[in-house]
Amino acid sequence: MLIACLLFLAAAAAVSAAAAGPALRRVSAARAFADARQGLYAVASVSEDVAYRKIKGLAVGNAEIFSVGGISATAEVANVSGGQEISAFANGTRFSRNTTMRLVAGDGASFYYGMQASAGGIDLLNTASIAGNVYSNGPVTGENSNLVKGIVVSAGSFGFIDGVHATGTVYAHTIRDSDIDGDAYYQTISGTTVGGALHPGSADQATSSLAISDEQIAEWESDAAAGGTISSPCPYKITDTATLGPKKIACDMEISGNGYALTLNGPLWIVGNLTISNGPTIKVASSLGGASVPIIADKPSNQTTSSKIELQNSAVFQGSGSTDSYVLMISHNKSAKQGGSETAIDLKNSIDGDLLVYAPHGEVLIQDSVNVKEASGYRIRLKNSAEVIYETGLANLIFTSGPSGGYMIESWKETE
C-alpha cells in the first residue's frame, strides 16, 4: 500500500511539473511582453519630452533620462545635416527598445486640399481641372467641361455649387446643374445628376480658415529681412544665373530669361510687385533638404494696386530634389477682399513644376496650360486648361525660416 501511494505521488508530481512548465513559460512571456511595452512607453515619453523642448526652444541636455513604471529610457541628441536627431533607448533583461526621431529646422504649414478659397469662392471655366479635393467658404461654380477629381465642399449656410463635375462626394446647402459621380449632401438640389446616394436635409459644412496666418507670413518677412536688404537698382532685375535669400527686396522685382536658374537659399520679401517671365527656373537650394521656400510680395503701404505676383511664359519651379520641397508664392494684395478688381497672383502661359500659390486676401487667376500643386486664396479662378494636381506631401510641409526658425518633426520610427 505504501509503495502504491509513493508511486501515485511521484506520478502526480511528474504531471504537475509537466503542466507547470508551459504555465511558467507563459507567465514569463507575459512579463517580458509587459516589460517591452513599458519600455516602449518610456522611450516614446522621453522622445516626446525632448522633442517638445526643442520645438519650444526650452533648455535640454545632450542626454535626458525618463522613467515609466520603474523602467528608465534615455534620449541622446545629435546634430545632423539640416537639423537634429533624437535617439532614445531602453534596455531590460527581457527586451530592448530603440527609436529615432529627426527634427528639421523651420516652420510648418499643412495644405489638406488641392484648392481652398475663402468667401470669394472658386470659378472653374473652360476645361479647367483639379486632381484633389476642393474646399470653399464661398460658392463653387463651373462652366464648359470642368472636372474635379475628388470631393467638393461649399461650406456654410450660403454654400452653393453650380455647374461643377465632381468624381467624388459633394457638400453644399444648394446644388444646381452639376454632375456628381459620388454622393450629394444638401438642403436644396436641382438639375443635377448624382451617381451615388442622395442625402437631403444634410447639415451645412463648417467654414474653414486657410493654411497660413498673416502672423506666419510676417515672421517669414522678418526672416527675409534678417538676411539683408537690397534697395537698388529699382526695379531689381535678375537676368542670369544667381543665388539669393534670405533677402528683402525694397522695390519691384523682375526675373526673366530662358536657360538660367535662380537658386533660393531662404525666403524673399519683395516690397512691391514680382514678375517672372520668359523661361527661367526658380529652384530651392539642394542644401535645404526637404524644406520649402516662400517668396512674398507685400508692400504694406499699398496692398490694393501693388503687392502682386505675375508668372508667365514657361517659367519652371523646382524643389530641392528631396521629397516635399516646393516654392511657395505669396501675395498680400487685398483688392479682391475689399471689392476691387486687381488680381493678386496671375499665372498664365505654361507655368509648371513644384509650385504652390497663396493669396489669403486676394484673387488667384490660373489660366492657359498652367500646372501647380496647390492653390489657396480669398477667390480663385481657373480657366483654359489650367490644372491643379495635389500631392499628398503638402499635408505636412516644412519651410525654412531663417535665423529665428525652430524645429519640426520630420520622421519618427522604431529601430529595435
C-alpha positions in Angstrom: 0.0 0.0 0.0 2.8 2.3 0.9 4.6 1.6 -2.4 1.4 2.3 -4.3 1.0 5.7 -2.5 4.6 6.7 -3.3 4.2 5.7 -6.9 1.0 7.8 -7.1 2.7 10.8 -5.5 5.6 10.5 -7.9 3.3 10.3 -10.9 1.2 13.3 -9.6 4.4 15.3 -9.1 5.5 14.5 -12.6 2.2 15.5 -14.1 2.3 18.8 -12.1 5.8 19.5 -13.2 4.9 18.9 -16.8 1.8 21.2 -16.5 3.7 23.9 -14.6 6.4 24.2 -17.3 4.2 25.7 -20.0 2.4 27.8 -17.4 5.6 29.3 -16.1 6.8 30.0 -19.7 3.5 31.8 -20.4 3.9 33.9 -17.2 7.5 34.7 -18.2 6.4 35.6 -21.7 3.6 37.8 -20.4 6.1 39.6 -18.1 8.5 40.1 -21.0 5.7 41.5 -23.2 4.6 43.8 -20.4 8.2 45.0 -19.8 8.7 45.5 -23.5 5.5 47.6 -23.8 6.6 49.6 -20.7 9.9 50.1 -22.3 8.3 51.4 -25.5 6.2 53.8 -23.5 9.3 55.0 -21.7 11.2 55.5 -25.0 8.2 57.3 -26.5 7.8 59.5 -23.5 11.5 60.7 -23.3 11.5 61.3 -27.1 8.3 63.4 -26.9 9.7 65.3 -23.9 13.0 66.2 -25.6 11.2 67.0 -29.0 8.8 69.3 -27.2 11.6 71.2 -25.5 13.5 71.5 -28.8 10.4 72.7 -30.7 9.5 75.3 -28.0 13.1 76.5 -27.6 13.4 75.2 -24.0 16.6 74.0 -22.4 17.6 70.4 -23.0 20.8 68.4 -22.4 22.6 66.2 -24.9 21.2 63.2 -22.9 18.0 63.0 -20.9 16.5 60.2 -18.8 12.9 59.5 -18.2 11.2 56.7 -16.1 7.9 55.0 -16.6 6.7 52.2 -14.3 10.2 51.6 -13.0 11.8 51.4 -16.4 14.2 54.1 -17.5 14.7 55.3 -21.0 17.5 57.6 -22.3 17.4 60.1 -25.2 20.5 61.5 -26.8 20.5 64.5 -29.1 23.0 64.8 -32.0 23.4 67.4 -34.7 22.8 66.1 -38.2 22.6 67.8 -41.6 19.6 70.2 -41.7 18.5 69.6 -38.1 18.9 67.3 -35.1 18.3 63.6 -34.3 16.9 62.2 -31.1 18.0 58.6 -30.4 16.0 57.0 -27.5 16.6 53.6 -26.0 15.5 51.4 -23.0 17.1 48.0 -22.2 16.0 45.3 -19.8 16.7 41.6 -19.1 13.8 40.6 -21.5 13.7 43.5 -24.0 15.4 46.2 -26.0 13.6 49.3 -27.4 15.1 51.9 -29.7 13.6 54.8 -31.6 15.0 57.6 -33.8 13.3 60.9 -34.3 14.6 63.5 -36.8 13.9 67.2 -36.3 14.4 69.7 -39.1 14.8 73.4 -38.8 11.9 75.6 -39.9 8.3 76.4 -39.6 5.5 74.2 -40.9 2.2 74.5 -42.7 -0.4 72.0 -43.8 -2.4 72.1 -47.1 -5.1 69.5 -47.0 -6.9 70.4 -50.2 -5.9 70.7 -53.8 -7.7 74.1 -53.8 -9.1 76.1 -50.9 -10.8 79.5 -51.0 -12.4 81.9 -48.5 -15.7 83.7 -49.0 -14.7 84.8 -52.6 -15.2 81.3 -53.8 -14.0 79.3 -56.8 -14.7 79.5 -60.5 -13.8 76.6 -62.9 -14.0 77.6 -66.5 -13.2 76.1 -70.0 -11.8 72.6 -69.2 -10.1 73.6 -66.0 -9.4 70.6 -63.7 -8.3 69.8 -60.2 -6.8 66.5 -59.1 -7.6 66.7 -55.4 -10.3 67.9 -53.0 -11.8 71.4 -53.0 -12.9 73.4 -50.0 -14.5 76.8 -50.2 -16.2 79.2 -47.8 -17.9 80.7 -50.8 -19.6 79.4 -53.9 -18.0 76.9 -56.3 -19.2 77.4 -59.9 -18.2 75.9 -63.2 -18.7 76.0 -66.9 -17.7 74.1 -70.1 -16.3 70.7 -69.2 -14.6 71.5 -65.9 -13.6 68.5 -63.7 -12.8 68.0 -60.0 -11.2 64.6 -59.3 -12.2 64.5 -55.7 -14.6 65.9 -53.1 -16.1 69.4 -53.4 -17.3 71.4 -50.3 -19.0 74.8 -50.4 -19.4 75.5 -46.7 -21.8 77.4 -44.6 -25.5 78.3 -44.8 -24.9 80.0 -48.1 -22.9 77.1 -49.6 -23.6 76.9 -53.3 -22.3 74.6 -56.1 -23.4 75.2 -59.7 -22.2 73.7 -63.0 -19.5 71.5 -61.5 -18.5 68.0 -62.5 -17.0 66.1 -59.5 -15.9 62.5 -59.3 -16.3 62.4 -55.5 -18.9 63.4 -53.0 -20.3 67.0 -53.0 -21.4 69.0 -50.0 -23.4 72.3 -50.2 -26.5 74.0 -48.9 -27.6 74.3 -52.5 -26.5 72.2 -55.5 -27.6 73.2 -59.0 -26.9 72.0 -62.6 -24.0 69.7 -61.7 -22.7 66.2 -62.5 -21.8 64.3 -59.4 -20.3 60.8 -59.6 -20.4 60.3 -55.8 -22.9 61.2 -53.1 -24.6 64.5 -52.6 -25.3 66.2 -49.3 -27.6 69.2 -49.5 -30.6 71.2 -48.4 -31.7 72.0 -52.0 -30.8 70.4 -55.3 -32.0 70.9 -58.9 -30.9 70.0 -62.4 -28.2 67.7 -61.1 -27.2 64.1 -61.9 -26.0 62.1 -58.9 -24.3 58.7 -59.3 -24.2 57.9 -55.6 -26.7 58.4 -52.8 -28.8 61.4 -52.1 -28.7 63.0 -48.6 -31.4 65.7 -48.4 -31.7 67.8 -45.3 -27.9 67.4 -44.5 -26.3 69.9 -42.1 -24.1 72.6 -43.7 -20.4 72.0 -43.5 -18.4 74.3 -41.2 -16.3 77.0 -42.8 -12.5 76.6 -42.6 -9.6 79.0 -42.3 -6.7 79.0 -44.8 -3.5 77.2 -44.0 -1.1 80.1 -43.3 -1.8 83.0 -41.0 -0.9 86.6 -41.6 1.3 86.3 -38.4 3.3 83.5 -40.0 3.8 85.5 -43.2 5.0 88.4 -41.1 7.6 86.1 -39.5 8.8 85.0 -42.9 9.2 88.6 -43.9 11.3 89.3 -40.8 13.4 86.2 -41.6 14.0 87.5 -45.1 14.9 91.0 -43.8 17.4 89.5 -41.4 19.4 88.3 -44.4 19.9 91.9 -45.5 18.1 94.4 -47.8 18.6 95.2 -51.5 17.5 98.8 -52.1 18.7 99.4 -55.7 18.6 99.3 -58.6 14.8 99.5 -58.8 13.1 97.6 -60.2 15.6 94.9 -59.1 16.2 92.6 -62.1 17.7 89.1 -62.4 18.5 88.0 -65.9 21.3 85.5 -65.3 22.1 82.6 -63.0 22.1 83.7 -59.4 21.6 82.5 -55.8 19.6 84.6 -53.4 18.0 84.5 -50.0 17.2 85.1 -47.3 16.7 88.7 -48.5 14.4 91.7 -48.6 14.0 93.5 -51.9 12.9 97.0 -51.2 11.1 97.6 -54.5 9.5 95.7 -57.5 11.4 92.7 -58.8 11.7 91.1 -62.2 13.1 87.7 -63.1 13.3 86.9 -66.8 15.3 85.0 -69.4 15.5 81.4 -70.7 18.2 78.9 -69.8 19.3 80.0 -66.4 18.3 79.3 -62.8 17.7 81.4 -59.6 18.5 79.3 -56.6 16.8 80.1 -53.3 18.7 79.8 -50.1 16.0 81.3 -48.0 12.8 83.4 -48.1 12.4 86.5 -50.2 10.3 89.5 -49.3 9.5 91.8 -52.3 8.2 95.2 -51.2 6.3 95.7 -54.4 5.3 93.5 -57.4 7.1 90.4 -58.6 7.2 89.4 -62.3 8.7 86.2 -63.6 8.6 85.6 -67.3 10.3 84.0 -70.4 11.5 80.7 -69.2 13.7 81.0 -66.0 14.0 78.2 -63.5 13.3 79.0 -59.8 14.6 76.3 -57.5 15.2 75.6 -53.8 18.8 75.0 -52.9 19.7 71.3 -52.5 21.3 72.1 -49.2 17.9 72.8 -47.7 16.8 69.2 -48.0 13.1 68.7 -47.6 12.3 72.3 -46.8 10.3 74.7 -49.0 10.9 78.4 -49.5 8.3 81.3 -49.5 8.6 84.3 -51.9 6.3 87.1 -50.6 5.1 90.1 -52.5 3.9 92.6 -49.9 4.1 96.4 -49.9 2.5 97.4 -46.6 1.8 100.9 -47.9 0.0 99.6 -50.9 -1.8 96.3 -50.7 -4.5 97.2 -53.3 -2.7 98.0 -56.6 0.7 96.7 -55.6 1.9 93.5 -53.7 1.1 91.4 -56.8 2.7 88.4 -58.5 2.7 87.7 -62.2 4.1 84.4 -63.6 4.1 83.8 -67.3 5.7 82.3 -70.4 7.2 79.0 -69.5 8.7 79.7 -66.0 9.6 76.4 -64.2 9.7 75.8 -60.5 11.8 73.1 -58.7 12.1 71.9 -55.2 15.4 70.9 -53.6 15.4 67.5 -55.1 14.1 66.0 -51.9 10.5 64.8 -51.3 8.0 67.6 -50.4 10.1 70.6 -51.3 8.4 73.4 -53.1 8.4 77.1 -54.0 5.5 79.0 -52.3 4.4 82.2 -53.9 2.5 84.5 -51.5 0.7 87.8 -52.4 -0.6 90.2 -49.7 -2.7 92.1 -52.2 -6.1 92.7 -50.7 -8.1 94.1 -53.6 -10.5 91.1 -54.0 -11.4 91.1 -50.4 -12.1 94.8 -50.4 -14.3 94.5 -53.5 -11.7 95.6 -56.1 -10.7 94.2 -59.4 -7.0 93.7 -59.1 -5.6 90.1 -59.4 -3.2 89.2 -56.6 -1.5 86.2 -58.4 -1.7 85.8 -62.1 -0.4 82.6 -63.7 -0.5 82.1 -67.5 1.2 80.5 -70.5 2.8 77.3 -69.4 3.9 77.6 -65.8 4.9 74.2 -64.4 6.7 72.5 -61.5 6.9 72.3 -57.7 4.8 75.5 -57.2 2.2 76.5 -54.6 0.3 79.8 -54.8 -1.3 81.6 -51.8 -3.2 84.9 -51.7 -5.2 85.0 -48.4 -6.9 88.3 -49.2 -6.7 88.4 -52.9 -7.7 86.7 -56.2 -5.6 83.9 -57.8 -6.1 83.6 -61.6 -4.7 80.4 -63.2 -5.0 80.0 -67.0 -3.6 78.7 -70.2 -1.9 75.3 -69.6 -0.6 76.1 -66.1 0.2 73.3 -63.7 0.6 73.9 -59.9 0.5 71.6 -56.9 -1.9 73.7 -54.7 -3.7 77.0 -54.8 -5.3 78.9 -51.9 -6.8 82.4 -51.9 -9.7 84.6 -51.0 -11.0 84.0 -54.5 -9.7 81.6 -57.2 -10.4 81.3 -60.9 -9.2 78.5 -63.2 -9.7 78.6 -66.9 -8.4 77.5 -70.3 -6.9 74.0 -69.5 -5.3 75.2 -66.2 -4.8 72.3 -63.8 -4.0 71.9 -60.1 -2.6 68.5 -59.2 -2.4 68.0 -55.4 0.4 66.0 -53.8 0.0 64.2 -50.5 3.2 65.6 -49.0 1.5 69.0 -48.8 -0.3 67.9 -45.6 3.0 68.3 -43.7 5.3 70.9 -45.2 8.4 72.3 -43.7 9.6 75.8 -44.5 12.9 77.5 -44.0 12.5 80.4 -41.7 15.9 81.9 -41.4 17.7 82.8 -38.1 14.6 82.7 -36.0 13.4 79.2 -37.1 12.6 76.4 -34.6 12.2 72.7 -35.3 9.6 70.4 -36.8 9.3 66.6 -36.6 10.3 65.2 -40.0 10.3 61.5 -39.1 9.9 59.1 -36.1 10.4 55.4 -36.2 11.2 52.4 -34.0 14.6 50.8 -34.9 14.5 47.9 -32.5 
